[in-house]
Amino acid sequence: MSSAPEQEAVEGGPLTSPADIRPGSPTPLGARCRTGPDGVAGTNFALWAGGAEAVELCLFDEAEHETRHPLTELTHEIWHGFLPGIRPGQRYGYRVHGRWDPWTGARWNPAKLLLDPYARAVDGDFGTSTEPAGAGYALPAPLYGHVRDWPEQHVADTVRDDRDSAPYVPKGVVVGDATTDEGGEDEWRDDRRPKTPWPDTVLYELHVRGFTMRHPGVPERLRGTYAGLAHPAALEHLVRLGVTAVELLPVHQFAHEDHLIRRGLRNYWGYNSIGYFAPHAGYAATGTRGQQVGEFKRMVRALHDAGIEVILDVVYNHTAEAGERGPTLSLRGIDNRGYYRLAANARHHTDYTGCGNTLHVVQPQVLRLITDSLRYWVTEMGVDGFRFDLASALARSLHDVDMLSPFLAVIAQDPVLRRVKLIAEPWDVGSGGYQVGAFPPLWTEWNDRYRDTVRDFWRGAQHDVRDLGYRLSGSSDLYAWGGRRPYASVNFLTAHDGFTLRDLVTYEHKRNAANGEDNRDGAHDNRSWNCGAEGETDDPGISALRRRQLRNLLTTLLLSTGVPMLVAGDELGRTQRGNNNAYCQDNEVSWLDWSLPADPDWRPLADLTSRLIALRRAHPVLRRRAFFSGRPHGQGGLRDLAWFTADGTEMTERDWYTPGATLGMYLSGNDIAQRDARGIRIVDDSFLAILHAGAEPGAYTLPGPPWASSYELLVDTSREDQRTPPGTRHTAGADIPLPARSVLLLRAAG
């Protein structure tokens, strides 16, 4: 074994004698409190570092004094040791020794303190030791394993930098198996998961910090934290709205990018993970020495008690270490070649993510890291599912996306993970990365074709209604294979990236100057329509049209077959002032404005959203478990799905190709081909939804018998007041007025 620790020691304190450290165990990985064979309590440390020559465990006291303990035991490339007396709250990191040869991908550098990939809590932030976390500082050169402050024309990333990074990086924290902010036993065992079936699910994407930062009902000290989201004032809105699951933007420990910090900005969204087991410390109100773990658990429990599942947006495709010129924070310094996909010239990273690096998921240890992390968040933190950012990058084998890849195969057979909700963002930025409709059973997918089609319909950019018919009825053209169901489609109109729903009808051009990139960032094609004026306006006619368009969009979403996803604040008319890439706007641009619910212009939108969710929950015909067949269910029945033109006749093949802006969709509640848990056939009301994107009002002839003898109007999006249904009754076969740019929902009778 190399004597690298003695030869390459850096500033921060002399090496200590290894006499106190015992062999310990190579499993489990990470820092785990345990009792030794002789009854002595302590912590076992285990780190996989393939190819390393030596590993030092570094402990830090309150004065930031560092004590180093060489880990001399090596089992299957795992360095391990047991240190008596080390208890929860102890901060630590690693220094890993080995060759410096960037041309072959070897980038070991013991001058860099490394975060344990399995650390379950993280204390501190990236910066100087004298500056508070989150200050507008520039990341210091010691965070980089190479000489960074050379002129660009020099090959700086091939020259090792020997300055100590310990004062500038966060440390891992030893966490007990049941941690609360008082350090005592947790009552996690009393949690009850809602276990909402996929067809009954209504997703609500939100940001832990942004949801409560401006909430007047949440105590100021709790705003922007896990405890703030668990507060009754925050939960009240979710319950009143009726959503069944929150999809949290990344809560794994993440870092702020160098280029943002230099501009006085921060990474707000959090898609820059560095700790896959640790709840992001910046969202903790109770402390960062392990207290954040208990606080996160209590948030999950509070949501569960309210009947709401918790789904995490996870970023396992890349890390905060970026490309070869990025900082050395954890995996790069542990084994750059083992953790990352490298190019043919191993000095460079392969980048399928647009973020500088791509985790090499085909490698067994990387796959283990990801699946261990997923199981931890399910079994110990209580979450109910995951949305995988750039999931195609995880499904790549050697180069191509492979639906039989190790990652997907492991998930499919894992007894824990195959039972939770799995959502793919089915694309990445690499060749062949767009995979909408291609993921295997068990998976649902963000359906961007739904988003684009519905946006185009309501802005008048669709030449016919062929594609709209597929999107409204579950996207069977994409998902009706291999046993998949309509709930394989997560239907959405907006997400964290892009315009908010209000901005979608207010702006045609992005306004991202505040991001500091000269408005170059963010999507250029937003499929948006400003209704006649760019930006906010005092024109009452344009403002009324915009509110109507919002009602049309939300009504379409919540009446479509599949799993609807709302974005927090869209139901309140939230705006980002035209910024369609607010990833670095940790301010009022991104935070929810809680004055909107009291605004008479926007309160009706929330009322309508809540009413539509309740309608969906009450009627199984609106949340089908199987695709429509277009055929009767049983003798003498009606087709389970029928399409009608404005004159009340069924659509013909020619009608689908005819230019038009009106479509009628009839859902037969008497012809649902499914049974309940007792084996009894499900019977429901029947509905006629009429979507009219035309700029002029018209008339619609209601289909007569056998479809119905009369109809009751439940939703009319042309009305500003949406607190109660219109309740108007119409005889089948009658012509009813069809307001311009509107959705009508009618219940069929007889």
N, C-alpha and C positions, 0 to 999 in steps of 0.2 A: 504493500500500500504506500502511496505517495506521502511524503512528509510535508505536503503543501501547506497545512495550517501554520506550521512554524515558519516556513520560508516566506509565506505571502501574507502574514498578519498585517492588518491595517489599523489605523488609529481607532480607539474606542475602548481600550483596556486590554490588559494582558490575558492570554489564555489561562484558564483555570485548570487545575488538575482533574483528570477524568475519574478520580477515585470515587467521587460521589455518585456518578452516573452508573446505572446498572444496565444489563443487556436489554431488558424490556422485550417487546413483541413487535413484529412487523405488521400486525393487524390489531385494530383497525388503523387506517391511515389518519393522520392528523394528530391533534393533541387531545388525549382523552384521560380524564381523571379516573383513577382506579386504586385499588389496594393491592400491594405486593403480597407474595406468598407468606411473608413474615408479619403481615398485618399493618405494614407501614403504608400510609396514604401518600399519594404523589400523582404524577402525570406521566403517561407514556407518550412519547413523541415518535412519529413514524413518517418518513418522507421518501417517496419514490424519486430517485434522481439517477436515471439510467445514464451510464457513461461517466458519471462524476468520479473524481479521485478522492475526495473527502468532503464531509459535511460538518459544519459547526452549528449547534443550537445556540442562539443568542438570546439571553434574558435581559430585560430592562427594568430598573427600579423607578421610583417616582422622580428621581433626579436625572433620569435618562442615562444613568451609568449602565454600561453594557458588560455582562459577564458571559463568557463563551465556554461552551461545553462540546468538545468533539464527540460526534456520534461514531463509535468505532465498530458497531455491529452492522453487518451488511447481509441481508437475506433477500435473494431474488431482486436485486437492484433497489431494495428498500433499506434505507439507513434508519436505525431505530435505537432508542434507549429510554430507560425509566429513571426519572429524577424524583427522589423522595422529597416531600415537603412542598412541592409546587401545587398550588391550589387555584380554583377559579379566580379570574381577575388578573392573573399573571400575563404580562405582555411579552411577546417573543417574535423572533424571525429566524431566518437561516442565512448562512453564508456557504456557498457551494463552490468548491475548488475543482478545477479541471483545465483542459487545454483552451487556449485562445487562438482559434484558427477560423476566422469568419468565412474564409473561402470554402471551407467544408461544412459550415453551419455551426461550428463549435464556438460558443460565446460565454464560457464560464468566466466569472469575474468575482472573486471573493470580496472585493471592495464594496459590492452592492448587497445591501440587506434585502432579503427576499421575503415576500409574504407567502405563508403556507397556503397552498391551494385549497387545503381542507380546513382552514381557520373558520370557526363558526361565529366569530365576532371580530371586528376590526376597530381599532382605536386610532384616531388621528386622521390627517389628510395630507395631501402632497403639497409641499412648500418648504419654507425655511422654518427652523426651530423657533424663531422669534416672532413669526407672523401668525395671526390667528387663522384657523381653517376658513377657507372661502375668501381670503383677501385677494386683491387683484395683483398678485405677484407673478413673476415669470418663473417657470419651473427651472431650478438650478441645474447646471451641467452634471453634478454628481448623480442625478437620477438615471443618467445614461451610462451604459456599459462601455461606450466608446467615447473618443474625444469629439465633443459635439460643437465646440465653439471655434472650429477652424473655418476659414472661408469655404464656401460651397464647392469650389472647384477641387478641393482636396478630398481624398477618400477617407473622410473622418471616421466612418463606421468600421473601419478595419484596424484602427489603432485603439488599444485598450486604455480606458480612463481609470486610474487607480485612486481617485478621490472617494472618500467614504460617503455613502448615501444615507446612512442611518438617521442623521438628524432631519432628513427631509421626507421620510416615508412613513406611512402608518404601520402599526404593528398588529400582528395577530393577538388575540386574547384567548386564554384558556377558559373554556365554558363548561360548567357542570352539566350533567344530563337533564337536570330539571332546574332551570334558572328563572328567577323572577327578579324584579328590581330590588327586592329585599334580600335576594340570595337564598330564599327558602324553597320549600317544596311547591311545585306548580300543580294546579288542579286541572291540568290539561286533559286528564282522563275523563272528565265529565263532559267534554265537548261532544256535540251531536251534529254530524254532517247532514246537510239537507238532502244530498244525493238526488238532485233534480234530474229527471230524464232529459236527454238531449232535445226531444221534440218540444218539451215544455220550457226550454231555456230561453231567457232574454238576457243577452250580454250587455254590459255597461263598462266601456273602457274609461278608466280614470287614472289620475296621477295622485299618489298619496299626498304629496306636498301641495299641489295646486288645488286640490278639491277643498281644502279647509283653510288656506292661508288668509282668505278674506271673509270667512264665515263668522258672522256676528254672534252666533249662538255657541260657538266653540271657544272656550277660554283661550286667551292670547298665548299662554305658555304652551298650549297643546296644538296650536295651529301648525299645519304642515307636517304632522307627525303621525305615526301609527296610532298613538293614543287619540289624536284628533279625529281620525277616520272612525275610530271606535266610539266616539262620543255620541250620545243620544241625538244631538241636534243634527249631526251628519247622517246618522242612520235613518232618521225620520224622513228625509227626502228620498232616500233609496226605497224605503218601504212604501211610501205614498206613491211613488212612481210605479212600483210593481216589478222592478227588474229582479231576476233570480240569481245573477252572478256578476261580480265585479271582476273585470280583467285589468289587473294592476300593471301600469307601465313598470319597467324593470326596478326591482327592489334588491337585487344582488348588489353587493358592494361595488361601486363603480368609481372611476377617476375622471377628472376634468382634463380635457385635451390641452396640450401646450398652447396651440394657436388661439384657443378661447381665453385662457388665463392671461395671455399677453394682451388681449384686447379688453380685459376687464369683464369678461363674460364667464359663464359656467355651463357645463353640460346639464341641461334641465331634464331631458327625457331619461337619461341613464343607460343608453345603449352603448356602454363602454365598460363592460364588467371586468373586474379583477379578482373578485372573491365569490365563488359559486355556492358557498355554504353560509355566507354572512349576510344578514339583513343590513341594508345600507345604513350606516351609522348616522348619516345626516338627517334621517327621518325619525330619530329617537328623541323622545322628550325626557326619558328617565335616566339616561346615561349611556356610555359607550364602552364600559368594561364588562360587557356581557348582558347588561340590563336590556339592551335592544332586542335580545332574543325573547325574553319574557314578554316585552311590550308587543312584539309582533304576534306572538301566540295569543295574547289577550285580544288583539284586534281581530284575529281570525275567529276566535270564539264568539266575540260580540256580533260579528257578521253572521256566523252560523246561527246564533240565537235569534237573529232577525230573519232567518230563512234564506240567507244569501250565501252562495258559494264564492270561493276565492280562487281565481285563476291568475297565475303569474305569467307575465311576458318575460321570457328567458332568452338570453343571448349567449348561446354556446357555440356560435359559429366563429367568433373572433374575440380577442381580448383588448384591453386598454394599452397593451404594449406596442400596438401599431406595427409598422414595417421595420426593416432593419435599422432605420435611423430613429426609431422610437425609444422610449425609456425602458430600462431593465428593472422590472418591478416584481416579477414572480416567475412565470413559466419559462421565459427566455433564459433566465439565469440558472434555472434548475436543469433543463435539458431542451435547448432550442430545437434540436433536430428531432427529439422525441415528441414534442408537443405541437409543432407547427408544420404545415405543408411548406416545403421549400422548393424553389425553382430548380431547374437543371443546374444552374450556377447557384450552389447552395448558400452563397452569401445573401441571396435575395429570397423574399417570401413569395409564395403563390397567394394571390389575393382574389378570392371569389366573392368578397363581401363589400369591397369598396372602402374598407377601413384599415388596410395595410397588411393584415395577416388573416389566416384561416386555420382554425384548429384541425389537426390531422386525426379525424374521428376514426379512421381505419385502424390506428394504433391502439392496441389493447388497453394501454394505460390511460389514454385520453378517453376512450369509451368508458372505462371504469370510472374516471373522474366525473363524467357527465351523468352516468346512471346512478352512481352513489349520491350525487347531488340531488337528482330528481327524487330518489327514494327518501332522502333525508327530509326534503320539503313536504313530502306527503305524510310520512310516518311520524315525524317528530315535530313538524311545524304546522301540520294540519291542513295544507292546501288541497284543493280539489281538482286541479288540472293545470295545464300549461299551454301557452301560445308560444310557438317556437319561431323566433325571428330568423328570417332567411333560411327556412328549413331545408331548402334544396342543397345548401352548402353542407348540411349534416348528412344528406343522403348520397353524397358523392363517394364513389369507391376510389379508384386510383385518380380518375379525372372526371368521368361522366357521372351524371346523376343516375343512381341505380336504385330502383324500388325494392331490390333484394339486398341492399347494402347492410353491413353489420349493424349500423345504428338502428335502422328500422326493424331488422330481425330481432335484435335484443329487446327492443320495446315490445314487440308483438308477443314474446314469450315470457316477459317478466310478470310475475304474479301480482306485483303491486302496481306497476305503471300501466299495464294494459287495462286496468279497471278505472283509471281516472280520465278526465276529459283531455284530449290531445288535439290541439289546433295547429295547423301548419300555415305559415306564410309561405306559399308554395312557389317561391322564386329566389334567386340570388342574382348577382351581377355577372356571373360567368357564362360561358358558352353553354347553351342548352339548359340554362337554369330555370326558365319559365315552365312550371309544371302544374298549372291549375287543372284540376280534375284527375291527376295522375297518382295521388297518394293512395296507399292501400286502405282496406277496411280498418276500422278503429279510429281513423283520422277524419277530422273535419278540416275544412280549408277556408281561409279568407278568399272570397270569390270576387275578384276585382272586375270580372266581366259583368256581374250584377251591378256593381257600382257604376261602371261606365255606361251600361245600357240605360239604367234608370235616369242618370244625370242627362244623358242625351235626349231621352224622351221628353223630359220636362223642360228642356231648353229649346225644344223644337228642332233638334238636329238628327232625328231618326226619319228615314224615308218611308219605312213601313214598320209593322209591329211584330214581325217574325221573332226577333231576338227577345223582345219584351215578353212574349208569351212564355218562352222557356224560363226566363228569370223569375216571373211571377209564380210559376208552378213548380219550383224546386230545382231548376237547371238539370233536368234529366239528361240532356245532351252531354253534360259533363260528368255526371255522377251515377247514372243508372247502369252500373256494371259491377261485377265482382261482389254482389251482395250489399253494396253501399245504399244508403237511404237518403231521403231529401235533406236530413239534418247534416249531411256531409258538407252542405253549403252554408257558410257563415255569410249572410247577406249584410252588406254595410254600404253606406253612402259616404261616410267620412271616417277618418281615423286620426290618430295623433299627428301624422304627417299629412300635409295638405291643408286646404281651407277648412274652417269650421262650416257647419251647415249654413249659418247666417252669412258668412263671407262668400259662400258659393253662389248666393243670389245677390251679392252686393258688389263683387269685384270680378273683373275679367282678367286682370293683370296682378301678379303678386307684388307685394310691397315688403321686401325683406332687407331693406337697407340697414336696419338696426342690427342685423347679424354680422355686419362688418365685412361682407364679401361682395360689395358693389352690386347687390341684387342678382348675382350669378347663381346662387344656390337655390334649391327648391325646384319643383316641377314647373315647366313652362306651359304645359297643356293641362288645364284644370277642368275642362269640360264644364265651365261655369257660364252664367249669364247674369249680368248686372241689372236686368229689368229696365234699362233705359238711362241709367246714370252710373258713372264709376264712383264707388265709395258711398259713404253715408250722405243722405240728402234730407232736406226739409220738405220735399215734394210729397204731399199726402197720398197721391195716387200711386207713386212708385213704392212708397213704404208699405202701403196696403197690399200691393201686388207681391212684394217680397215676402210678407208674412203669409200670404196665400200659398206661394210656392213652397215655403217651409212646411206648411200643413200638407201639401200634396206629397212632398218627398217623404215625410214621416209616415203618412198614412199608407203610401205604397209599400214602404219597408215593413210595416207591422202587419200588413195583410198578405205579404208574400210567404209562400211555403219555403221552409228552411229555418235557420236560426238567425234572428235579427240581432245586430249589434249596434247599440247607440254609443255615442261619445259624450262623456260628461259635459253638460252645459248646452248641448245642441237643443235640448228640449226647453231651454230657457232663453235662446237667442244669443248665446255667447259669441263674441267676436274677438279675433286676434288682429283686427285692423288691417286685414289683407296680407298678413304674414302667413305664408303657406309652408314654412319650415322653421317653426319656433323652437327648435331643439335646444337653443342656447338662451332662451328668454325666460329666466327664472324671476319673473316679475309680473306685473298686472296684465301684460300682454297674454300670458298663459293661464294665470290663476282665474278660477271661476269668480264671476261678479255676482255676489249673492243679493245685490239690490234688484236684480232682474225679476225674481219671482213676485215682487210687489209692484212691478211696472205693468199698468193695464194693457200695454201693447204686447207684452210677452207672457203674461200669466196664462192666457188662453191656450198658448202652444203647449205648455206643461199639462194643462187640463186635458187637452186632446190626446197627448201621448199617454197619460195615465189611463184614460178611458179606453184607448185602443189596446193597451197591454191587458187590461182587465177583460176586454172582449175576447182577445186571443186566448187568455187563460180559461175562459168559460166555454169555449167552443172548440172541440177537437178537430172539426173540419178545417180550422185555420192553422193547425199545427200537426199536420199529418205525419204518421210514422212510415208510410210507404208512398211510393210514387203513384200519381194518377195513372189509370189505365185508359181512360177515355171510353170505357165500356160500362154498361149497366152492371150492378152487383145484384145478381138474382133475377129471376124472371119478372118481367113487367116493370123493372126499375128504370131509372134514368142513368145516363152517363155520369160518372163521378165528377167529370170536369167538362164544361162546354163553353164555347166562345161565341160571342154574338157581336154583330155589327150594330150600327146606330139605328137601323130600321127594325131591330128585333129579330132578325133571322140569323141562323147559325152561320158561322164563318165557313167559307169554302176555301179550297186551296188557292184560288185566285185572289181571294180577299187578303190573304196573308201577304201577298206581294203588291197589293194596291197601296199607293201613298195615302196615308191617313193619320190622324192624331187621336182616334177614339177606339177604345177596346172595352168590351164587356166580358167579364169572367164570371161564370156561374159555378159555384161549388155546391155539390149535392150532399147534404147531411144524411140523407137516407141511403146513400150508396157508398159508405166508407168501408173499405175491405179490411177491417181489423176488428179485433175483439178486446174486451177489457181483461183484467187479471182473473176474473171468474169464468171467462170463456163466453161471455155474453156479447153479442154483436153491438158495436157502438153505433148509436143513431143520434143525429144532431140536427139543428136547424140548417136550412139551405140559405145561401147568400148570393147576391149579385153585386159585384163590384164594377163600377163604370169609371174608367180613367179617360179624361178628355184634356189633352194638352193644347188644344186649339186656342187661338187668341180671341176667337169670337164665340159667343154663346150659340147653342143649337138646341135640338130636341132629340130625345131618345125614346124609342118605342120599347116598352117593357115586354119581354117574352111572355106569351100566354101559355095556356095549358099545353102539355102536361107539366111544364116547368113550375107554374104557380098560377093561382087565381087572383092573388093580390100581393102587394109588397108594402113593407114598412121602411121608411127612410131613417137610417140610424146615424149616418155620418154625411155631412155636406161640407166640404172644405172651403166653399165660398163664404161660409158664415164666419164672422169674427168670434162670436161667442160659442165656445165649444164645451161649456160646462155640462150641458144636457143634450141628449139626441133630439133632432128635429121632431121625430115621432109622426111625421106626415104619412098617410096611407094612400096608396094608389092602386087602381084596378089593373090587373094584368092586361096587356095589349094597349094600354093608354100611352099617349105621348106625354112625357114629362119634360120640363125645361132643363137644359143641361148648361149650367153656367160656364163661362170661359175659364179655362185652366182650373179644373176642379176634379175631385174624386167624390163619387157618391157611393155609399154602401147601403144596400137594401136587404132586408130579411124577407125571404119568400114565404108565403103562407098558402095552404091549400094545395 
